[in-house]
Amino acid sequence: MTVKIQIDIARYSKLISPKNTGHNEEKEEKLLERCPPGHEGTKVVDKPATIIDVSGTIIAWYLPDALTETTQKEIRAATDLLGPSLEKSVKADGNWRYNQEWFKQGSENVGSTPGCINLSPAWFQQGHEVGCDEMVISGVKLTNPIESVRSGGIRIIEGTLLQNILKAIARPAAIASAALRVMHPQQYFAGLRALSHLGDKAVSKELPQMPETLQYWASVFNSLSIISNRETPNHRDHLSIPECFDILTTVGNYSNARMSMPSLQLEFRIVRHGVDGGEGDRIAWAWYMRDSVHIYAGFPHVDGLWSKATY
């Protein structure tokens, strides 16, 4: 199924400030008036589909029921392994991504631990995202903006736990990477090259743990957010690369959950998006690329190379 949107996504992306979080409803309404998607009301998509703009650029893929039961069990098991860290990530106030009001316990209090954490083989400390040559490189980073170990809200996972986590996420990571190879080949190879260059740079800076960690990091994406039992308000991920796809996978025994993209007036059953609260237990893994990591590695992202439909 193909859903055609009457906007040019490349031009649309240039209208959005990097600081625009998508939370200002008045600004979003004006943007929608300036760039209407070409259909009345909200269109519900409930079949496998690609969303395509007027130039033939693929904006999004929607692939319901794409994960086998085995893969779903692996994602749940890996998420459960990180249960203690997920529990610590939820705070009484602050950023909505970690604020307790957006989380709920899974079904019958026996579901996955609510929380949100980020995993990455390399991550900048807070306040050093731009113009900095000092990246934290040691093991795998589990980040939280409030809980701070050393500095920058970064905890370093090492030893047996590191090995167990990398092993647990390996197959789902490889599946997401394989999907990207089909969806956006240029982005896939850019990710491979960036991670390779990152390993070389770590060697040159005498950071021996980084190449070893990258050897077991099974994804071409350089970041993974693990989100458990959280409702998500409409927002825009301003650190994401406009031309690149993120891959969001969801598992659980939930029902009535939907992902909305109000900027496109689309709603998906399950670039501003949100997830409503559905019933049951829900886990989401979001794979994405931080351009700052690509720049640090000396291999910037695929600037201007949008994914095009060829059929």
N, C-alpha and C positions, 0 to 999 in steps of 0.2 A: 504494500500500500504506500502511495506517495501523497504527502500533504504539501501543497504548494502555498508559499507565503509571499505576498506581494510587497516585499521589502528587499533591499540590497543589504545583506548582513555586513559586508565590509564597510559600506558607508555608515550604516547604523552604528557600528562599533566605534567609529571616529567621533560620534556625537556624544559619547559617554565619557565623562571625566574619570580618570583612574581612582579618584576619591569617592566616586558615586557608589554608595553601598546598596542602593535600591530600596531604602527605607522611607524616602520622602515621597509619599503618595501623590502630592501635588505635582512634583516634577515628573513622576512616572506617567501621570495622566496627560501632561503636556507632550511628553515624548511619544506616547501612544497616539495622540492626535496628529503629531507630525509624521509619524511612521506607522500608519495603520496596517495590520497584517492582510487586509483584503477580504475578511469575512465577518459577518455579523455575530456578535455574542461569542461565548466560549465554546470551542469545538472540543469534544471529548474523543480522544484516540484510545481505542481498546484492542487494536490489532497491530501486528508487527508493521512498522512504518519507518520511512525516512522523511524528514522535514526539509524541504528544499526552497531556497529563495529564488528571486527572479533571474539571477545570473547562473543558476544551476549549482550553486554552492550548497552542500549538505550542512544544515544547521544542527541536526540531531538525528540519532537513531533510537528507535524504541523497539526492544526485543523482549516481549513478555515470555515467560516460561523457557528462557534460553539456558538456564542452569540445570544440570542434572541433579537428582537427589543426592548423589555422592558428593558433588561439589558444594551443595548447600550445607551438607553435614560438616564438611571440612571448614567452611567459613564460620559456622556456628562454633565448632570446636576451637578454632583459633581465637575467636572473640572471647570465649569462655576462659581461655588461657590468660587473657589480659584483663580478666574481671577485677582484680585488685586495683589496677591502674585506672580502669574505667570508673570505679567507685570514687576514687580520689579526685577525679577530674571535675566532678559536679560541685558547684559552689553556690552559696546562698544568694549571691548577687553578682553584678558585673556583666560581661559580654554574654549575649544571648546564647552563644554556642555552648556555654558551660553553665548557664544559669539553671538552677534546679526547677524553676517554674515550667521549663520546656520539656522536662523529662518525666517519664512515668515508669513504674515497674511493669515488667512483662506479665503475661497472663497468669493469674492465680499466684502471683508472687514467686513463681518458679522459673520465670524467663531469664533472659540474659541481663546481666547487670547494666543499669542505665549509665551512660557516660559518653564522652567523646574524646578520643586521643588521636594524635598524629604520629605516624612512623616514617622515618626517612633515614637514608644512609648518610645524609649531610644536610645541615640546617644552619641558617644564620641565627645568631643571637638576636634578641629583640632590640630594635633600634639600629640594627646594622644591616638592613636588607639591601640598601643601595650604596654604591660607592665604597664598599668595604672589601678588603682582601683577607679578612680574618674569618674564616668559616670554621665552625665547630666540626671536627672530623675525628670521630673515634667511636667505633661500634655503631649501633643503630640508635637514633635519637627518638625518644618518646617525649613529645612536647606538650606543655600546658601553660597558658599565659599567666597563671597566677602562682601555681606551685613552682618554686624555684630551687633548683639544686645547682650549686656553683653560680651560674648567672644565666639570664636570658630565658628562664622558665624551661630549662632543658634537663632531662634526666637521661643518663647514658646507660643503655642496656648492654651488659657484657656477660661473658661466661656461658653457663649452661642455659640460662633463660634466653639469652640472645640466640643460641643455636636452636632451641625449641621453637621460638617465635618464627625465625626465618624458615625453618622446616615446615611449620604449620601453614604459613601463608604462601609457600612456594608454588603449589599447583594452581590455586586461584589467581596468583599473580601472573603465571604463565598464560592462563586462559584469557585474562584481560589484555595481556600484551598481544596474543595471537589475534584477538578481535580487533585491536588497533591496527595491526598489520593489514587487515582487510579494509577497515574504515578510512584510514588515513596513513598510507605508506610513508609519506614524507615525514610525518610526525614520528612514526615508529623508528625510522632510521636516525632521525635527529636525536631521539632519546637514547638510542644505542651509542651513538658517537659521543654524546655528552657524558654519559656514565663512563665510557672508556677514557675520555680525556680527563675526567675527574680522578680516576684511578692513577693516571700518569702524573697528575699534579700532586696528588697525595704522596707519591713516591719521591717526587722532586723536593717536597717539603719535609721529607723524612717522617711521615705519619704512617707507620707500618700497618696499623689496624684497619685503615680505610680500604686498601686493596683487598684485604682478606674478607671484609664485610661485603664489599661489592661482588665478590666471587659467588656469594650465596644469596644476594639480592636478586630475585628471579623476575623482576619487572623492568620494562623500559621506562616506566614512570618513576620519578624520583621522590614521590610523596604518596602516602596513603592515610586517609582519615577513616577511622573506625567509629561509627556512630551507632549507639544502641538505645533503642526506645526513646527517641527524641522527636518531638514535633518541631518543624522548621518554618520560621516566618519567611515571607517573600524577601529575597535579598539578591545581591549581585556579588560574585566572588571577584573582587577587583584585582587580586594578585594572579588570577588565571590568565593564560595567554589566549587572546581572542581567536586566533587561527587554529588553536589546538582543541581537541576533544578531551574532556574528562570522561571517565567511565564510572558510572554509579551502578553498583549491584546491590540488590536487596533480597533478603531471605527472612523467613519467619512464618508463623502461623496466623498472620494478620488478615484482616478483611476490611474493606471500605477505605483503604488508604489510597490517596491520590497525590500525584506530583503536578503542580501547576506552574505554567510559564505565562504569567499575565501579560508580559510584553508582547507575546505572540498570540495571546488569547487562546492558548491550548491547555488542555488538562489531560494527563496520562493516568490511566488506572494502573494500579499496582496491586536575556539570558539571565533572566531573573526568575527565580524559582523558589518553591517552598513545598513542604510535605505536610499534609494535614494529619491529624492524630489518629487514625484508624484503630480498630479494635484488635487486640492480640499482641503478640511479641514481634518486634521488627528490628532487624539489623541491616545497616547500610554500610557498604565499603565504597569510598570515593577515591579513585586513583587519579592523580593529576600531576602536572609538571610545573615546577616553580622556575620561572625564567631567570631569576637571580642565580639559581644553581647552574643553569646553562651558561650564563655569562661568566660566572666564576671559573667554570671549567674551560672557558675560552671557546665555547661553541654555542652562540646565541640560537634562539629558536627559529622555526621556519617562518620568518617574517613574510607575510603576504601570500603564503602558500596555503590557501583554503582547500578543503577537500571538495572535489567536484564530482557530480554525478556523471557517469560515462555511458549511461544507457538511455 
